[in-house]
Amino acid sequence: MIELNRDVLHFSFPEIHPQARLTIELIKTLRVPDDGKKYPLPAGLGRFPLRHVDDYAARVHQDWLVQGGVMLPIYQSEALWLSFKSDFIVDQAPYPFAVRVLTGKVDAITGEEYEPGLCSTPQNYLVSPGQPWLDGYCVGKGVVRQFVAASVGDGYTAEEQITGLGQYGGIQIIVYPMKRDVFERRFPREIRRTKRCSAPVFMHRTRQADVGMGVAPGGTINQEIYEDEFDLNDWDQDNSSRCYVHMLDSICWKHVTGEAVPSKPITSKQYEKSGIPWFDYYGGDAEALDSQTPLEQLLSLGTLMKSWSGEKIPDNKSIEVNNVKVLGTKPRKKGQVREGIF
């Protein structure tokens, strides 16, 4: 079951476990410069507003009604990231989920066109808890290309670069819970009461239309996509929930919903001047996926615009990164004593 509450998607599986719940937020953020540099994680600048597609049946494309889901407003070249949080079950652990994220039905982890189910070789999903955020396409070990909005039909989206077509657009999310018996076996209550084995704690970085908008690769960000520490068979692939997130440009949003056009994205100059921090995240001893996929060949939105039309992506000057905060636990070398905040 999927519910929308205060612009947050809530995936729940009461038939598996009464507390098997995962929340997913789509977060506005700074579009990092597409300048060849690798940037830390930019801060979240608030949730995107989400609305039920069914509430606007008379004004959206008929395909959207078939696909269902929700929709959000986004400006051309605006960036976003996804946040994942599993509910914590007292005396045990956060309930684990395998999550697939696709844009235009192209997998953001592997670059492959959508086929049902989970795959471990290559791994086509991320795991929550463990992966608190996803900022872009996995284009190498520890590196992603930021999710940036682009019009479907111009050839810029990852979907069009990989498939040659612009059929779907938007973002597709599929959530698979861990099997109940596996969860009870891996996280038994009596053991977790006596052993110091708590799960990681993650901080938030902050808190009739046509096909609409799709997602193109933007600048590069340092972010690891972690290997699944569980077995593929631990995930209940017979019980999954799928949500289609449609994307409208700001003008279409006002026409369809009647709501005001959202505020324009923050510029890099405003970001620097305001002192908003950047973030580095470390997943402790978790291993990062070593990407060797079609996504490595993606060309960024800025590169394609310059090559095809001679246009430059707006507000694309390099940023001097100074205020960086570290989240999570950086892996230690053998024998090393970690120095914390004194």
LUMFI-689091 format. One record per atom (N, C-alpha, C): y, z, x; residue in three letters. Coordinates in steps of 0.05 Angstrom, whole numbers, plus 5000, padded with zeros to 4 digits. Atoms other than C-alpha are relative to their C-alpha. Example, Ala and Ser with C-alpha at 12.3 -4.5 7.8 and 13.67 -1.06 7.14 Angstrom:
<sites>
497650005018ALA
491051565246ALA
502450005018ALA
497649994984SER
497951435273SER
502250144985SER
</sites>
This chain:
<sites>
497650005017MET
500050005000MET
502550005018MET
497550014985ILE
507049835024ILE
502350084981ILE
497749925016GLU
513350174998GLU
502549965017GLU
497450034987LEU
520650055014LEU
501750234990LEU
498449765007ASN
524950685016ASN
502350025021ASN
497749984983ARG
532050705045ARG
499849825025ARG
500150214979ASP
531050065085ASP
497850045021ASP
502349944982VAL
524550325117VAL
497549914986VAL
502650085011LEU
517650015106LEU
498050225006LEU
502049794998HIS
512250535093HIS
497249874993HIS
502750095004PHE
505050305102PHE
498150244997PHE
501849775004SER
499950795074SER
497249904991SER
502850075005PHE
492350775068PHE
498650254989PHE
501249755010PRO
490351365022PRO
497049974996PRO
502950035002GLU
483451055013GLU
498550055026GLU
501249944974ILE
482251155087ILE
500550305007ILE
499349724995HIS
485851825097HIS
502650064985HIS
497649945016PRO
491052175053PRO
502650005017PRO
497649994983GLN
495852215113GLN
500149765019GLN
499850234984ALA
494651535143ALA
502449834993ALA
497450135007ARG
501851295142ARG
501449915025ARG
498450114978LEU
506050855187LEU
502649904989LEU
497450115008THR
513450725181THR
501049805021THR
498950214983ILE
516750105209ILE
502949944992ILE
497250055004GLU
524249995216GLU
500849755016GLU
498950234986LEU
527849355234LEU
502950075007LEU
497649884989ILE
533649545278ILE
501949795012ILE
497950174988LYS
540249195295LYS
500450095029LYS
499449934972THR
541849165369THR
501849805013THR
498450194984LEU
546048835422LEU
498349775009LEU
501450234988ARG
543948135440ARG
500650005030ARG
499549994971VAL
542948185515VAL
500749725010VAL
499350264989PRO
545947625557PRO
497649845008PRO
502250184991ASP
541447025568ASP
500949875026ASP
498850074974ASP
543346985641ASP
498150015023ASP
502049994979GLY
536847035679GLY
499550285011GLY
500449734992LYS
537647785691LYS
498150154981LYS
501749835018LYS
532848315664LYS
501550254994LYS
498449785009TYR
536248845623TYR
498250234991TYR
501449785013PRO
534049545602PRO
500149964969PRO
500150025029LEU
532749675528LEU
502850074988LEU
497549935012PRO
539249645488PRO
499650194977PRO
500149795021ALA
540750195437ALA
499749874973ALA
500050085028GLY
539350145363GLY
502750054988GLY
497349985012LEU
545650025322LEU
499850014969LEU
500349965029GLY
542950195252GLY
497849814990GLY
502150175013ARG
537549915206ARG
501349764986ARG
499350235017PHE
537949235174PHE
499550094971PHE
500649955028PRO
538549295098PRO
497749834991PRO
502350155010LEU
532049085065LEU
500050004969LEU
500150035029ARG
531248834993ARG
497449874992ARG
502550135011HIS
525148654951HIS
500649714992HIS
499850285008VAL
524347904945VAL
499849974970VAL
500550025029ASP
521747994874ASP
502550064983ASP
497649935016ASP
528448294852ASP
502049774998ASP
498150235000TYR
531847624865TYR
498549744996TYR
501850225004ALA
526547154839ALA
501449744992ALA
498650245009ALA
531546674807ALA
501649865022ALA
498250114980ARG
535346564872ARG
498749955027ARG
501350054974VAL
530146514927VAL
498049774996VAL
501950225001HIS
525445954944HIS
497350094988HIS
502549935013GLN
518945934905GLN
497950095020GLN
501949924980ASP
514945994969ASP
500350305007ASP
499649724994TRP
518146674981TRP
498750184979TRP
501349845021LEU
515546914914LEU
497050015004LEU
502950014994VAL
508546704934VAL
499450195024VAL
500449844976GLN
509247055002GLN
500750294995GLN
499349735006GLY
512447674972GLY
501650135022GLY
498749864978GLY
515248205018GLY
502950074995GLY
497249915001VAL
522448375033VAL
501849805015VAL
498250184986MET
528648035060MET
502350165012MET
497749874987LEU
534448215106LEU
502149795007LEU
497950184992PRO
541147915125PRO
500450015030PRO
499750004971ILE
542347695197ILE
501849775008ILE
498250214990TYR
547647295234TYR
498549835020TYR
501050184979GLN
546046695277GLN
500350135027GLN
500049884973SER
544246955347SER
500150305000SER
500249715000GLU
543947675324GLU
497250095009GLU
502549904989ALA
538448095357ALA
499050234984ALA
501349785014LEU
533548595329LEU
497650105015LEU
502549904990TRP
527749035348TRP
498650164978TRP
501649855019LEU
522149385310LEU
499250275011LEU
500849734993SER
520750125311SER
497650094984SER
502549915012PHE
513950435296PHE
499650305002PHE
500549714999LYS
512351155278LYS
497750074981LYS
502449915015SER
505551435256SER
500450294991SER
499849725010ASP
505252065213ASP
498150185017ASP
501649814985PHE
502752675251PHE
498350174981PHE
501849845016ILE
496653025222ILE
499650275015ILE
500049744988VAL
497053775236VAL
497350065012VAL
502449914985ASP
492054035288ASP
498349765010ASP
501550234991GLN
489753325303GLN
501849825017GLN
498550204985ALA
494252745323ALA
501549824981ALA
498950215017PRO
498752195296PRO
497749814993PRO
502250185008TYR
494251735256TYR
500549725014TYR
499650254985PRO
493151095298PRO
499849754983PRO
500050265013PHE
494550395275PHE
500149775020PHE
499650254986ALA
493749695303ALA
501949834984ALA
497850145014VAL
499849275287VAL
500349725012VAL
499350274991ARG
500648525291ARG
502849924991ARG
497350095007VAL
507648235294VAL
500149705007VAL
499850294996LEU
508647485284LEU
502749914990LEU
497550135009THR
514847055277THR
499349714993THR
500850275008GLY
513946415237GLY
497049965003GLY
502950004998LYS
506546595239LYS
499049935028LYS
500750034972VAL
506446555315VAL
499950295012VAL
500349724991ASP
503847195348ASP
502050065023ASP
497949934980ALA
509347545388ALA
498850115026ALA
501449894976ILE
504147835437ILE
498649785015ILE
501750204987THR
499747225451THR
501249724999THR
498950275003GLY
503846625428GLY
498249814985GLY
501950165015GLU
497946375387GLU
500849984971GLU
499650035029GLU
498446105316GLU
498250194985GLU
501449795015TYR
496146585263TYR
497149934992TYR
502749995010GLU
488746705252GLU
499550284991GLU
500449735010PRO
486347295211PRO
498550185020PRO
501549804985GLY
483947935245GLY
501250075027GLY
499249914973LEU
484748295311LEU
498349885021LEU
501450114977CYS
482748025379CYS
500750165024CYS
499449844976SER
482048395444SER
500349835025SER
499750174977THR
481747795491THR
501149724991THR
498049814991PRO
487447665492PRO
500650204977PRO
499349805021GLN
489848295455GLN
502449894984GLN
497950125017ASN
493948045396ASN
501450204983ASN
498849785016TYR
496648715371TYR
501050225019TYR
499249764985LEU
500049345393LEU
499050244985LEU
501249765011VAL
497950065379VAL
502250214996VAL
498349765005SER
501950625346SER
498350234993SER
497949944980PRO
502751155371PRO
499349885027PRO
500450114973GLY
503550915442GLY
502149795005GLY
497950214998GLN
508050315429GLN
502250074980GLN
498049915020PRO
514350605398PRO
501849774990PRO
498150225008TRP
518349945396TRP
498949735010TRP
500450274990LEU
517749195403LEU
502649854998LEU
497450134999ASP
524048825425ASP
499949705002ASP
500150294996GLY
521448125436GLY
497349905006GLY
502550134993TYR
516147635457TYR
499050085027TYR
501249924975CYS
511447855511CYS
499649765018CYS
500050234983VAL
512747345566VAL
499050055029VAL
501049934974GLY
509947715626GLY
499550305000GLY
500649724998LYS
507548395649LYS
502650165002LYS
497649844999GLY
513048885632GLY
502549864992GLY
497550155006VAL
517848355607VAL
499749874972VAL
499950145025VAL
519748095538VAL
502549844998VAL
497550155007ARG
524647575512ARG
500850094973ARG
499049875023GLN
528947885460GLN
499849844974GLN
500050135027PHE
528147725385PHE
502949944993PHE
497350095007VAL
534347315367VAL
499849814976VAL
500150175024ALA
535846985300ALA
501049725006ALA
499250284997ALA
536246235296ALA
499249854974ALA
500750165024SER
536245725239SER
497549855004SER
502550164999VAL
529545415224VAL
500849714995VAL
499350285003GLY
530044665233GLY
501549895024GLY
498550094977ASP
534244645296ASP
498249985025ASP
501950034977GLY
528144695342GLY
500150235019GLY
499649784981TYR
530245355375TYR
497950224997TYR
501849775005THR
525245845343THR
497449975016THR
502650004986ALA
518846045377ALA
497949844984ALA
501950155018GLU
515045765317GLU
500249705005GLU
499650284996GLU
518145075328GLU
499249915028GLU
500750074973GLN
517245085403GLN
497049985004GLN
502949994995ILE
509845255399ILE
498549814981ILE
501550165019THR
507644895335THR
501249734995THR
498750255006GLY
512744335331GLY
501149984972GLY
499250005028LEU
514244535259LEU
501650254994LEU
498549775009GLY
518944995223GLY
499350064971GLY
501049975027GLN
514845185162GLN
500550274988GLN
500149735011TYR
515245935155TYR
502550175005TYR
497849834993GLY
520846285192GLY
499350294996GLY
500449725005GLY
521747035184GLY
498250145019GLY
501749834984ILE
517447585211ILE
497750094982ILE
502449915014GLN
510347765190GLN
498850245014GLN
501149754989ILE
507448465200ILE
497450064986ILE
502649935011ILE
500148645191ILE
499150265013ILE
500749744990VAL
497849365197VAL
497050064993VAL
502849925003TYR
490649605207TYR
499750295008TYR
500449724993PRO
488850345204PRO
497450045017PRO
502549934987MET
483650675248MET
498050094979MET
502149915019LYS
477050805212LYS
500050314999LYS
499949715004ARG
476751515183ARG
498050145017ARG
502149864984ASP
470251705217ASP
500649995030ASP
499250024972VAL
472851455284VAL
502350195006VAL
497849814996PHE
479251855276PHE
499050285002PHE
501049725000GLU
475452495260GLU
498350055025GLU
501649974976ARG
470852375319ARG
501750025025ARG
498350014976ARG
476252215369ARG
502050235001ARG
498049795002PHE
481052755345PHE
499150234983PHE
501149785016PRO
476853335319PRO
501950245000PRO
498249775003ARG
480853935293ARG
499350235019ARG
500749764985GLU
476954475328GLU
500649975030GLU
499450044972ILE
477854155397ILE
503050005005ILE
497150024996ARG
485254015388ARG
501450274997ARG
498849735003ARG
486554745369ARG
499850155026ARG
500549844977THR
483854995435THR
500849865026THR
499450154976LYS
485454445485LYS
502949915000LYS
497250104998ARG
492354245510ARG
499849705003ARG
500550295001CYS
491653525489CYS
501849874979CYS
498250105021SER
497753365447SER
500749715005SER
499350284999ALA
499752665431ALA
502849965011ALA
497350054989PRO
505852345463PRO
502150034978PRO
497849985018VAL
512552485430VAL
502149805008VAL
498150214993PHE
517451915427PHE
502750054987PHE
497349975010MET
524951935418MET
501049734989MET
498750245010HIS
528651435375HIS
502249935020HIS
497750094983ARG
533551015416ARG
502650054985ARG
497849925018THR
538251175357THR
498849984972THR
500950065028ARG
537751175293ARG
501649794983ARG
502450144993GLN
535245964919GLN
500549895028GLN
499750044972ALA
534845964991ALA
497749815010ALA
502150174989ASP
530745505036ASP
498350185018ASP
501749844983VAL
526145725092VAL
501550235013VAL
498349784989GLY
531946145118GLY
500150005030GLY
499749964971MET
532446415188MET
497250065013MET
502349944984GLY
527146465242GLY
500850165024GLY
499549844976VAL
526646815309VAL
499649835025VAL
500150154975ALA
528146505376ALA
499950205023ALA
499949824977PRO
527146795446PRO
502750015013PRO
497349974988GLY
533447075477GLY
499850085030GLY
500149904972GLY
534947435543GLY
497650185005GLY
502349844992THR
529847835582THR
500650295002THR
499849715001ILE
528648575574ILE
497550125013ILE
502349864988ASN
524249055614ASN
498650164978ASN
501649855020GLN
518949285564GLN
497149945003GLN
502950034998GLU
511549395570GLU
498650004973GLU
501849995023ILE
506449225516ILE
497450115010ILE
502249854988TYR
500849715526TYR
497249914990TYR
502850065007GLU
493349585527GLU
498950204980GLU
501349825019ASP
489249875471ASP
498050175014ASP
501949814987GLU
485650495496GLU
497550054983GLU
502349965018PHE
480950485436PHE
498249755001PHE
501850235002ASP
475150005419ASP
500949834977ASP
499250185021LEU
476449395377LEU
498750084973LEU
501449925025ASN
471249645327ASN
501050254988ASN
498949755011ASP
475150285317ASP
502049944977ASP
498050075020TRP
480149915273TRP
498749894975TRP
501250085026ASP
478649815199ASP
501249744991ASP
498950265006GLN
479649075191GLN
499449914972GLN
500550055029ASP
477149095119ASP
502250124983ASP
497849875015ASN
483249505099ASN
502649965016ASN
497550054987SER
489849205122SER
502249954980SER
497750065017SER
496849115093SER
501849805015SER
498350204988ARG
501348515105ARG
502750004986ARG
497350025011CYS
508848465096CYS
501549775013CYS
498450224991TYR
513047845101TYR
502950084999TYR
497249944999VAL
520147975124VAL
501549745002VAL
498450245001HIS
524547395103HIS
502850065011HIS
497349964987MET
531247285138MET
501949804988MET
497950165011LEU
537647025107LEU
502550025017LEU
497549974987ASP
544046845141ASP
502050144982ASP
498249835015SER
550047245119SER
501249874975SER
498950145024ILE
552846715071ILE
497949994978ILE
502250015020CYS
546146625036CYS
499550274988CYS
500549735009TRP
545347375032TRP
501950074977TRP
498149935021LYS
551747444991LYS
499449844975LYS
500650175023HIS
549746864946HIS
497550114985HIS
502549915013VAL
542747134933VAL
500250284988VAL
500049725009THR
544147884927THR
502650084986THR
497449925011GLY
551447904908GLY
501350225017GLY
499049794983GLU
552348424963GLU
502049895021GLU
498050084980ALA
557948405014ALA
498649905025ALA
501050104974VAL
556848025079VAL
499950235019VAL
500149774981PRO
554448525132PRO
502049975022PRO
498150014978SER
558948705189SER
498949835023SER
500950174978LYS
558748245249LYS
498750165023LYS
501349864978PRO
554348425309PRO
502050095021PRO
498349904979ILE
557448835364ILE
499949815024ILE
499950174976THR
559648445426THR
499350175025THR
500749864975SER
557648615497SER
502450155010SER
497649864991LYS
564848805512LYS
500350264985LYS
499849765017GLN
564949295454GLN
497850205008GLN
502249834992TYR
558149565476TYR
500750165026TYR
499249874974GLU
560649705547GLU
502350204996GLU
497749845004LYS
567249985524LYS
499450264986LYS
500749765016SER
564050475475SER
498350205015SER
501749814984GLY
559450775528GLY
497350044988GLY
502749985011ILE
553150655487ILE
498049975022ILE
501950014978PRO
547150785533PRO
498049774997PRO
502450164999TRP
541450335554TRP
497750195004TRP
502349834998PHE
534350585558PHE
497849865017PHE
502550074987ASP
528250545604ASP
497950174987ASP
502249855012TYR
521750745571TYR
497549985017TYR
502550004985TYR
515450955607TYR
497850124983TYR
502349915016GLY
508751035572GLY
498050165015GLY
501849834985GLY
505851505623GLY
498049835015GLY
502150144986ASP
499151255649ASP
498949764985ASP
500950235016ALA
498350715595ALA
500449755016ALA
499950264985GLU
496850025624GLU
501449794983GLU
498550225014ALA
501449445607ALA
498249755000ALA
501450265002LEU
498548785583LEU
501149815021LEU
499250204981ASP
498748235635ASP
500049734986ASP
499850235017SER
501247655595SER
499649745015SER
500450284990GLN
498546955610GLN
499649844975GLN
500250125026THR
500046615544THR
502149774997THR
497950215005PRO
504046025514PRO
502850115000PRO
497349895002LEU
509846505507LEU
501549995027LEU
498750034974GLU
511146455582GLU
501649755002GLU
498750264999GLN
513245735570GLN
502449984981GLN
497850015019LEU
518345905516LEU
502749965015LEU
497350034990LEU
525445675530LEU
501850164983LEU
498249825015SER
530946145510SER
501949844983SER
498150135018LEU
535945995455LEU
502449885016LEU
497750104985GLY
541645935506GLY
499349755017GLY
500950234984THR
537645455550THR
499849754983THR
500350245017LEU
535944995492LEU
502749904989LEU
497450095010MET
542944995464MET
501649845021MET
498650144978LYS
545844795531LYS
498849735006LYS
501450254993SER
540544265543SER
500349794978SER
500150195022TRP
540643945474TRP
502849924991TRP
497350075012SER
547943985452SER
502350055019SER
497849944981GLY
551844225512GLY
501550254991GLY
498649765010GLU
554044835471GLU
499050255015GLU
500749754988LYS
554145525500LYS
499650224979LYS
500549785018ILE
551346135465ILE
502450195002ILE
497549844999PRO
557346575446PRO
499450285012PRO
500149734989ASP
558747235481ASP
497650045018ASP
502350004983ASN
553847105537ASN
500650085029ASN
499349914973LYS
557347405597LYS
498250225009LYS
501749784989SER
553147845643SER
501350274996SER
499149735004ILE
553648585632ILE
499250175024ILE
500649814979GLU
554149115686GLU
498850254987GLU
501449775012VAL
548949645667VAL
500450255017VAL
499649754986ASN
550950345686ASN
498750244987ASN
500949775015ASN
549050845632ASN
497249964990ASN
502850045007VAL
541450835631VAL
498650274997VAL
501449765006LYS
537351395599LYS
497049945001LYS
502950034998VAL
529851485614VAL
498650154978VAL
501749885021LEU
525051615557LEU
497149985008LEU
502850004993GLY
517751785563GLY
499550125027GLY
500849894974THR
514051985626THR
499349785019THR
500650204980LYS
514251555687LYS
497450065015LYS
502549944986PRO
507351485720PRO
500450125027PRO
499849874974ARG
506351935780ARG
498149895020ARG
501950074979LYS
503351745846LYS
498150245004LYS
502049784996LYS
497152155864LYS
501250215018LYS
499049774985GLY
499252845887GLY
502950054997GLY
497249975002GLN
506452745868GLN
500850214979GLN
499049805019VAL
510153325834VAL
502549894987VAL
497750125014ARG
514953085780ARG
502350204998ARG
497649845003GLU
522053345783GLU
501349954974GLU
498750045026GLY
524753455713GLY
502950085001GLY
497249925002ILE
531653635688ILE
500250305006ILE
499849724992PHE
533754295721PHE
502150144984PHE
</sites>
